[in-house]
Amino acid sequence: MGMINCQNCGETISDKATACPRCGSNVPKGNMIVCGECKTEYDYALPACPKCGCPRQRVEVKAQKKKHTGVTAAVIAAVLIVVAVLGYVIFQKVRESVYYNNMETAAYGMLECSIKAENAGNLILDVWYNAIYNIRDDETDKYTMKDGKFVNDFNDALANLYNDESFGNSIAEIAYMQSLVTELMKDLVNPPKKYEAACSALKDYYDNFIKLTDLVMYCDGSYNSVSEDFEKYDTNALDSYKKLKLYLK
């Protein structure tokens, strides 16, 4: 069984059919065709319908028009697919760029704040130690001594330090920077696949960063416990930053 196109509507039908199932037109046999206007069957060799004068080309134009319509629809569909794919790719690139910029800002913000916390922590421990053992030092004397004599209690020396305007400003700055980093971290919880490993390293750095800065801001415990924790958190923060740095440009 062969397949032919209806001369009236262009539908693909069996050459054994007597009428088109789509438009109902009679299926021509041999060289006979059916006029698209008056449905008169006539020889295909004639340029026009002998009854109404409708040119034979009219049927061919209809078939060609349907073919063009199908091609146009296919082209439009292809274009829409390409646009959708490109849109998704662009969206992913923008998301990755925004995520990386926030991650980089958080990382370097923690590094800067950690340096400030390290300097503050070292000064706290120096004041604490020198007050306990009555050690003179140009940097700590103004906190550990009063009227040329050492204070009676190291807590007085630490109180003098925390009440100092310059040191107080440093602690306030550390607290402020810590809060900024914490807000940034909230936007970094769902990383693009490209930065999943970097996000894990960033979280590890953040955990150590918080421990270090909290210790400096809320110094609590004995000298030995604070000094041990400070050294541990400071070292851990530095190590975790080095691991994170592998993912930074």
C-alpha positions in Angstrom: 0.0 0.0 0.0 1.4 3.4 -1.0 0.7 6.8 0.5 -0.3 10.0 -1.4 -1.3 13.5 -0.5 -4.9 14.7 -0.8 -5.0 17.2 -3.7 -7.5 19.4 -1.8 -6.1 19.6 1.8 -2.6 18.0 1.5 -3.4 15.3 4.1 -1.3 12.1 3.7 -3.7 9.2 2.9 -3.6 5.7 1.4 -3.6 5.4 -2.3 -6.4 2.8 -1.9 -8.7 5.3 -0.2 -11.7 6.6 -2.2 -12.1 9.8 -0.2 -9.9 11.9 2.1 -10.8 11.2 5.8 -9.9 14.8 6.6 -11.8 16.9 4.1 -14.0 14.3 2.4 -12.6 15.0 -1.1 -12.6 12.2 -3.6 -9.3 10.6 -4.1 -8.2 10.9 -7.8 -7.2 7.8 -9.7 -4.4 7.8 -12.3 -3.9 11.2 -13.8 -7.3 12.5 -12.6 -7.5 15.3 -9.9 -10.4 17.0 -8.2 -11.0 20.7 -8.5 -10.6 22.5 -5.2 -13.5 24.8 -5.9 -16.3 22.8 -7.6 -15.0 19.3 -6.9 -15.1 18.3 -10.5 -12.8 15.5 -11.4 -10.6 16.2 -14.5 -7.4 15.2 -16.2 -4.3 16.5 -14.4 -2.8 17.5 -17.8 -5.4 20.3 -18.0 -4.1 23.7 -16.7 -7.5 24.5 -15.2 -10.8 23.0 -14.2 -13.0 22.7 -17.4 -16.1 23.4 -15.4 -15.3 26.4 -13.2 -11.9 27.5 -14.6 -10.1 27.2 -11.2 -6.3 26.9 -12.1 -4.7 23.6 -11.2 -1.9 25.3 -9.3 -4.2 26.4 -6.6 -4.2 22.9 -5.1 -0.4 22.8 -5.3 -0.1 26.1 -3.5 -2.3 24.8 -0.6 0.0 21.8 -0.1 3.1 24.0 -0.3 1.6 26.4 2.2 1.0 23.6 4.7 4.6 22.5 4.3 5.9 26.0 5.0 3.7 26.2 8.0 5.1 23.0 9.4 8.7 24.2 8.8 8.0 27.6 10.5 6.6 25.9 13.6 9.6 23.6 13.8 12.0 26.6 13.5 10.1 28.5 16.2 10.2 25.5 18.5 13.9 25.2 17.9 14.5 28.8 18.6 12.5 28.7 21.8 14.5 25.7 23.0 17.8 27.5 22.3 16.6 30.6 24.1 15.5 28.5 27.1 18.8 26.7 27.3 20.8 30.0 27.0 18.6 31.6 29.6 19.3 28.7 32.0 23.0 28.9 31.3 23.1 32.6 31.9 21.1 32.3 35.1 23.5 29.7 36.4 26.5 31.9 35.5 25.0 34.9 37.3 24.2 32.8 40.3 27.7 31.4 40.5 29.2 34.9 40.1 27.0 36.4 42.9 27.8 33.4 45.2 31.5 33.6 44.6 31.6 37.4 45.3 29.7 36.9 48.6 32.0 34.0 49.5 35.1 36.1 48.8 33.8 39.0 50.8 33.0 36.8 53.8 36.4 35.1 53.6 38.5 38.3 53.5 36.2 39.9 56.0 36.9 37.0 58.4 40.6 37.3 57.7 40.7 41.0 58.5 38.7 40.6 61.6 40.8 37.6 62.8 43.9 39.7 62.5 42.3 42.3 64.7 41.1 39.6 67.2 44.6 38.1 67.3 46.2 41.5 68.1 43.6 42.2 70.8 43.9 38.7 72.2 47.7 39.0 72.5 47.3 42.3 74.3 44.8 40.8 76.7 47.1 37.9 77.6 50.1 40.3 78.0 48.2 42.5 80.4 46.9 39.6 82.3 50.3 37.9 82.6 52.2 41.0 83.5 49.6 42.0 86.1 49.9 38.6 87.7 53.7 38.5 87.7 54.4 42.3 88.1 56.3 42.6 84.8 57.0 46.1 83.5 56.2 46.7 79.8 55.8 49.9 77.9 52.6 48.6 76.2 50.9 47.2 79.3 52.1 49.5 82.1 49.2 51.9 81.7 46.8 49.0 82.4 48.8 47.1 85.0 50.1 50.0 87.1 48.6 53.0 88.9 50.6 55.8 90.5 53.9 53.8 89.8 52.6 50.6 91.5 51.1 47.4 90.1 47.4 47.0 90.7 46.4 44.7 93.5 44.4 42.3 91.2 44.8 41.3 87.6 41.1 41.8 87.1 41.7 45.5 87.8 44.3 45.5 85.0 41.9 43.7 82.6 39.1 46.2 83.5 41.5 49.1 82.7 42.2 47.5 79.4 38.6 47.0 78.4 37.7 50.5 79.6 40.4 52.0 77.5 38.8 54.0 74.6 41.2 52.7 71.9 40.9 49.1 73.0 37.2 49.4 73.4 36.9 50.7 69.8 38.9 47.7 68.6 36.5 45.3 70.4 33.5 47.1 69.1 34.9 46.9 65.5 35.5 43.2 65.9 31.9 42.7 67.1 30.6 44.7 64.2 32.6 42.8 61.6 31.6 39.5 63.1 27.9 40.5 62.7 28.5 41.5 59.0 30.2 38.1 58.3 27.3 36.3 60.0 24.8 38.0 57.8 26.8 37.1 54.7 27.0 33.5 55.7 23.2 33.3 55.8 23.2 33.8 52.0 25.8 31.1 51.4 24.0 28.1 52.7 22.9 26.8 49.3 25.9 26.9 47.0 25.9 26.1 43.3 27.4 22.7 42.6 30.6 24.4 41.5 31.2 25.8 44.9 30.0 23.0 47.2 33.6 22.1 48.3 34.5 25.8 48.8 31.3 26.3 50.9 32.4 23.4 53.2 35.8 25.0 53.7 34.2 28.4 54.3 31.9 27.0 57.0 34.9 25.4 58.8 36.7 28.7 58.7 33.6 30.5 60.0 33.3 28.1 63.0 36.9 28.8 64.1 36.5 32.5 63.4 33.5 32.7 65.7 35.3 30.9 68.5 38.3 33.2 68.2 36.4 36.5 68.1 34.0 35.4 70.9 36.9 34.5 73.1 38.4 38.0 72.7 35.1 39.8 73.1 33.9 37.8 76.1 37.2 36.8 77.8 36.2 34.4 80.5 38.1 31.7 82.6 41.5 31.4 84.0 44.7 32.7 82.4 45.8 29.2 81.5 42.5 28.1 80.0 42.1 31.4 78.0 45.6 31.4 76.7 45.3 27.7 75.6 42.0 28.3 73.9 43.2 31.5 72.2 46.3 29.7 70.8 44.1 26.8 69.6 41.4 28.9 68.0 43.9 31.2 66.4 45.8 28.3 64.9 42.7 26.6 63.7 41.4 29.8 62.1 44.6 30.2 60.2 44.7 26.6 59.1 41.1 26.7 57.9 41.7 29.9 56.0 44.6 28.3 54.2 42.3 25.5 53.0 39.7 28.0 51.9 42.2 30.1 50.0 42.6 27.2 47.5 39.2 28.1 46.2 39.7 31.9 46.0 41.0 33.6 42.9 
